[in-house]
Amino acid sequence: MADVLQAVSAALVETVAAAEPAVVRVDARRRLGATGIVWSSDGVIVTAAHVVERDHDITIGLAGGQTAPATLLGRDGAIDLAVLRTEARGLRAPAWAEPADLAVGGLVLALGRTSDRLLATLGIISALDEGWTTPQGGQIDHYLQTDAVMYPGFSGGPLIDAQQRVAGLNSSSLVSGLNLALPAPTVRRAVEALLSGRPVRRGYLGITAQPVPLPDVVRERLGQETGLLLTHVEPRSPAEKSRLIQGDTLVTLNGRPVRSLADLQAVLSGEQVGERVPAKVVRAGAVQDLNITIGERGQAAA
């Protein structure tokens, strides 16, 4: 048994040592520093958006103790990702694991660099599932949850698998009370968009809604049990301009059932912005057909 424990311990130490050059400190807020990951050797850094509280006077702390200034290239708050660029060169970017390479129960290490020292915690992948939508409307390719403890400042750092690859970018802000990580496809897509200067577009309607059971007749007709009751419609919003009113129950949008807020967010992709799409609502007990033009999310709720 002692030999087994020694072997596991040595492997963990080796894994941390291999990942350390790619883990940087991000000083972009007044309190405790946070963590970032080297994305490319020419100075691109990825981190969590919520730890970047200022757009200037950002500093990166490197593995050897050196510091370098950095600039904010862009952020996607809906998936809690920010992209920085530092003048430091010769950085070492890690390999990333694809979601298909991961499995529930696999050992992972969460790494953080909130000061000059590297910190690590051990855990497992506790949940792995298909794509999901964040409460802010961001599209995540795979749901990746870990039970590794995320100490303050670990957000933006890597989740490392047993093959010394980055399984995901850690965030304690995506869903309250859960330690989630952004998988490689999500990070890659967002980084490419932000580096190219393309805006990250999100559709919105300008409504507040909650799931409600549908009347039996509507349930049988549509083959779904719930819809979204509109409890508020913002003035001059795309919803109001499309003749949605408070009290409507939205049941389909662009041909897809809308049974929950997650269903709605899944339809409101950036590709739909500006499009006029068909919808069905229950109004005064009857199903009505409408055409809704999807607007572009700024600070408004979906």
C-alpha positions as CSV (number, residue, x, y, z in Angstrom):
1,M,0.0,0.0,0.0
2,A,2.8,2.4,0.9
3,D,4.3,1.9,-2.6
4,V,1.0,2.6,-4.3
5,L,0.6,5.8,-2.3
6,Q,4.1,6.9,-3.0
7,A,3.6,6.3,-6.7
8,V,0.3,8.3,-6.8
9,S,1.9,11.1,-4.8
10,A,4.9,11.2,-7.1
11,A,2.6,11.3,-10.2
12,L,0.6,14.2,-8.7
13,V,3.8,16.2,-8.0
14,E,5.0,15.5,-11.5
15,T,1.6,16.7,-12.9
16,V,1.7,19.9,-11.0
17,A,5.3,20.6,-12.0
18,A,4.5,20.0,-15.7
19,A,1.5,22.4,-15.6
20,E,3.2,25.2,-13.5
21,P,4.8,27.2,-16.3
22,A,1.3,27.7,-17.9
23,V,-0.3,29.0,-14.7
24,V,-0.1,32.7,-14.1
25,R,-1.3,35.2,-11.6
26,V,-3.8,37.8,-12.8
27,D,-3.8,41.1,-10.8
28,A,-6.8,42.9,-12.2
29,R,-8.8,43.7,-9.0
30,R,-8.2,45.4,-5.7
31,R,-8.3,42.4,-3.5
32,L,-6.7,38.9,-3.8
33,G,-5.1,38.1,-7.1
34,A,-6.6,35.5,-9.4
35,T,-5.4,32.9,-11.8
36,G,-4.9,32.6,-15.6
37,I,-3.8,30.1,-18.2
38,V,-1.3,30.7,-21.0
39,W,-3.2,30.2,-24.2
40,S,-0.4,30.8,-26.6
41,S,3.3,31.4,-26.5
42,D,3.0,34.9,-27.9
43,G,1.4,36.2,-24.7
44,V,-2.4,35.4,-24.9
45,I,-3.8,34.6,-21.5
46,V,-7.3,33.3,-20.6
47,T,-8.9,33.8,-17.3
48,A,-12.3,34.2,-15.7
49,A,-14.1,37.4,-16.6
50,H,-15.4,38.1,-13.1
51,V,-11.8,38.5,-11.7
52,V,-10.9,41.2,-14.2
53,E,-12.5,44.2,-12.5
54,R,-10.5,46.9,-14.4
55,D,-9.6,47.4,-18.0
56,H,-6.2,48.9,-17.3
57,D,-3.2,48.5,-15.0
58,I,-3.4,44.7,-15.3
59,T,-0.3,42.7,-14.3
60,I,0.6,39.1,-15.0
61,G,2.7,37.1,-12.5
62,L,4.7,34.4,-14.2
63,A,5.9,31.1,-12.9
64,G,9.5,32.3,-12.4
65,G,8.4,35.2,-10.2
66,Q,8.6,37.9,-12.9
67,T,5.8,40.2,-13.7
68,A,4.6,41.8,-16.9
69,P,1.9,44.2,-17.9
70,A,-1.1,43.0,-19.7
71,T,-4.0,44.5,-21.7
72,L,-7.6,43.3,-21.8
73,L,-8.5,42.1,-25.3
74,G,-12.1,41.3,-24.6
75,R,-14.5,39.4,-22.4
76,D,-17.6,37.2,-22.6
77,G,-19.3,37.7,-19.3
78,A,-22.0,35.2,-20.2
79,I,-19.5,32.3,-20.0
80,D,-17.2,34.1,-17.5
81,L,-14.2,34.3,-19.8
82,A,-11.7,37.1,-20.4
83,V,-8.8,37.2,-22.8
84,L,-5.6,39.2,-22.0
85,R,-2.4,39.8,-23.8
86,T,0.9,40.3,-22.1
87,E,4.2,41.6,-23.5
88,A,6.0,38.6,-22.1
89,R,7.3,36.1,-24.7
90,G,8.4,32.5,-24.7
91,L,5.5,31.4,-22.6
92,R,4.5,27.7,-22.6
93,A,1.0,26.9,-23.5
94,P,-0.4,23.6,-22.2
95,A,-2.3,20.9,-24.1
96,W,-6.1,20.9,-23.6
97,A,-8.2,17.7,-23.3
98,E,-11.3,17.4,-25.4
99,P,-14.5,16.5,-23.5
100,A,-14.6,13.1,-25.2
101,D,-11.3,12.3,-23.4
102,L,-12.7,12.9,-20.0
103,A,-14.9,10.7,-17.7
104,V,-16.8,11.0,-14.5
105,G,-14.6,9.8,-11.6
106,G,-11.3,10.8,-13.3
107,L,-8.8,12.4,-11.0
108,V,-8.2,16.1,-11.6
109,L,-6.1,18.9,-10.0
110,A,-7.3,22.5,-9.6
111,L,-4.3,24.9,-9.8
112,G,-4.2,28.5,-8.6
113,R,-1.6,31.2,-8.4
114,T,-2.8,34.0,-6.2
115,S,0.7,35.1,-5.2
116,D,4.1,33.9,-6.3
117,R,3.4,30.4,-5.1
118,L,1.4,27.8,-7.0
119,L,-1.4,26.1,-5.1
120,A,-3.2,22.9,-5.9
121,T,-6.2,20.9,-4.7
122,L,-7.2,17.3,-5.7
123,G,-10.6,16.1,-6.7
124,I,-12.5,14.1,-9.3
125,I,-14.7,15.0,-12.2
126,S,-18.1,14.7,-10.5
127,A,-20.4,15.4,-13.4
128,L,-19.9,15.5,-17.2
129,D,-22.8,16.1,-19.5
130,E,-23.8,17.6,-22.8
131,G,-24.1,21.3,-23.7
132,W,-25.9,23.7,-21.4
133,T,-26.8,27.4,-21.2
134,T,-25.6,29.6,-18.3
135,P,-28.0,31.8,-16.4
136,Q,-26.5,34.7,-18.4
137,G,-27.3,33.1,-21.7
138,G,-23.8,31.7,-22.6
139,Q,-23.6,28.5,-24.6
140,I,-21.3,25.9,-23.0
141,D,-20.4,22.9,-25.1
142,H,-20.2,20.4,-22.2
143,Y,-21.2,20.5,-18.5
144,L,-18.0,19.8,-16.5
145,Q,-18.2,19.8,-12.7
146,T,-15.6,18.9,-10.2
147,D,-15.5,18.4,-6.4
148,A,-11.9,19.9,-6.2
149,V,-11.9,22.7,-3.6
150,M,-11.7,26.1,-5.3
151,Y,-10.0,28.4,-2.9
152,P,-10.3,32.2,-3.3
153,G,-8.4,33.2,-6.5
154,F,-8.6,29.8,-8.2
155,S,-11.1,31.1,-10.7
156,G,-9.5,31.4,-14.2
157,G,-7.0,28.7,-13.4
158,P,-6.8,25.2,-15.0
159,L,-8.3,21.9,-14.1
160,I,-5.6,19.4,-14.9
161,D,-6.3,15.7,-15.7
162,A,-4.1,12.7,-15.1
163,Q,-2.5,13.1,-18.6
164,Q,-1.3,16.6,-17.6
165,R,-3.8,18.3,-19.9
166,V,-6.1,21.2,-19.2
167,A,-9.6,19.7,-18.8
168,G,-11.2,23.1,-18.4
169,L,-10.9,26.6,-17.1
170,N,-12.3,26.9,-13.5
171,S,-15.0,29.2,-12.6
172,S,-16.8,29.6,-9.3
173,S,-19.1,32.3,-10.8
174,L,-21.1,30.4,-13.5
175,V,-23.6,28.8,-11.1
176,S,-23.7,29.7,-7.4
177,G,-22.4,26.9,-5.1
178,L,-20.9,24.8,-7.9
179,N,-17.3,24.4,-9.1
180,L,-17.6,24.3,-12.9
181,A,-15.0,24.4,-15.7
182,L,-15.2,25.7,-19.3
183,P,-14.3,22.9,-21.7
184,A,-11.8,23.3,-24.5
185,P,-14.3,23.8,-27.3
186,T,-16.1,26.6,-25.5
187,V,-12.8,28.4,-24.6
188,R,-11.4,28.0,-28.1
189,R,-14.5,29.4,-29.8
190,A,-14.6,32.4,-27.5
191,V,-10.9,33.2,-27.8
192,E,-11.0,33.0,-31.6
193,A,-14.0,35.4,-31.6
194,L,-12.4,37.9,-29.2
195,L,-9.0,37.8,-30.9
196,S,-10.6,38.5,-34.3
197,G,-12.5,41.5,-32.9
198,R,-15.8,39.9,-33.6
199,P,-18.4,40.9,-31.0
200,V,-19.9,38.1,-28.9
201,R,-23.6,38.4,-29.8
202,R,-26.5,37.1,-27.7
203,G,-30.1,37.2,-28.6
204,Y,-32.7,38.6,-26.2
205,L,-36.4,39.4,-26.1
206,G,-36.7,41.7,-23.1
207,I,-39.0,39.6,-20.9
208,T,-39.1,38.2,-17.4
209,A,-40.7,34.7,-17.4
210,Q,-41.2,31.6,-15.3
211,P,-42.2,28.0,-16.1
212,V,-45.9,27.1,-15.6
213,P,-48.0,24.0,-16.4
214,L,-50.0,24.2,-19.6
215,P,-53.7,23.6,-19.7
216,D,-54.7,20.0,-20.5
217,V,-56.0,20.9,-24.0
218,V,-52.8,22.8,-24.9
219,R,-50.6,20.0,-23.4
220,E,-52.3,17.4,-25.6
221,R,-52.1,19.5,-28.7
222,L,-48.4,20.5,-28.4
223,G,-47.1,17.4,-26.6
224,Q,-45.4,19.4,-23.9
225,E,-46.3,20.0,-20.2
226,T,-44.9,23.4,-19.5
227,G,-44.3,26.8,-21.1
228,L,-43.0,30.2,-20.0
229,L,-45.4,32.6,-18.5
230,L,-44.4,36.2,-19.3
231,T,-44.5,38.1,-16.0
232,H,-43.0,41.3,-17.5
233,V,-42.4,42.7,-20.9
234,E,-39.9,45.5,-21.2
235,P,-41.1,48.7,-22.9
236,R,-39.8,49.1,-26.4
237,S,-38.2,45.7,-26.3
238,P,-38.1,43.2,-29.1
239,A,-40.9,41.3,-27.3
240,E,-43.2,44.3,-27.1
241,K,-42.5,45.3,-30.7
242,S,-43.4,41.7,-31.7
243,R,-46.8,42.0,-29.8
244,L,-46.0,39.8,-26.8
245,I,-47.8,40.9,-23.7
246,Q,-47.6,40.3,-20.0
247,G,-49.7,37.1,-19.3
248,D,-48.8,35.3,-22.5
249,T,-47.3,31.9,-22.1
250,L,-44.6,31.3,-24.7
251,V,-44.6,27.6,-25.8
252,T,-42.5,27.5,-29.0
253,L,-39.9,29.7,-30.6
254,N,-38.5,29.1,-34.1
255,G,-40.1,25.7,-34.1
256,R,-38.6,24.5,-30.9
257,P,-40.5,23.9,-27.6
258,V,-39.9,26.4,-24.9
259,R,-40.5,24.6,-21.6
260,S,-38.0,26.4,-19.4
261,L,-35.7,29.3,-19.3
262,A,-32.9,27.0,-20.4
263,D,-34.9,26.1,-23.5
264,L,-35.4,29.8,-24.3
265,Q,-31.7,30.7,-23.9
266,A,-30.8,27.8,-26.2
267,V,-32.9,29.4,-28.9
268,L,-31.5,32.9,-28.4
269,S,-28.2,32.2,-30.0
270,G,-26.1,34.9,-31.7
271,E,-27.0,33.5,-35.1
272,Q,-30.7,34.4,-34.5
273,V,-30.1,38.1,-33.8
274,G,-32.2,40.2,-36.1
275,E,-34.1,37.2,-37.4
276,R,-37.9,37.1,-37.6
277,V,-38.9,33.7,-36.3
278,P,-42.3,32.0,-35.7
279,A,-43.6,31.5,-32.2
280,K,-46.6,30.1,-30.4
281,V,-48.1,31.6,-27.3
282,V,-51.1,30.7,-25.1
283,R,-53.3,33.8,-24.7
284,A,-56.7,33.8,-23.0
285,G,-56.5,29.9,-23.1
286,A,-56.0,29.7,-26.9
287,V,-52.8,29.0,-28.9
288,Q,-51.9,31.9,-31.1
289,D,-49.2,32.2,-33.8
290,L,-46.8,35.2,-33.8
291,N,-43.7,36.2,-35.5
292,I,-41.0,37.5,-33.2
293,T,-37.9,39.5,-34.2
294,I,-35.0,38.6,-31.9
295,G,-33.0,41.5,-30.6
296,E,-29.4,41.7,-29.4
297,R,-28.6,41.4,-25.8
298,G,-26.8,44.3,-24.1
299,Q,-27.4,44.5,-20.4
300,A,-31.0,43.5,-20.7
301,A,-32.3,40.2,-19.4
302,A,-33.5,37.5,-21.8
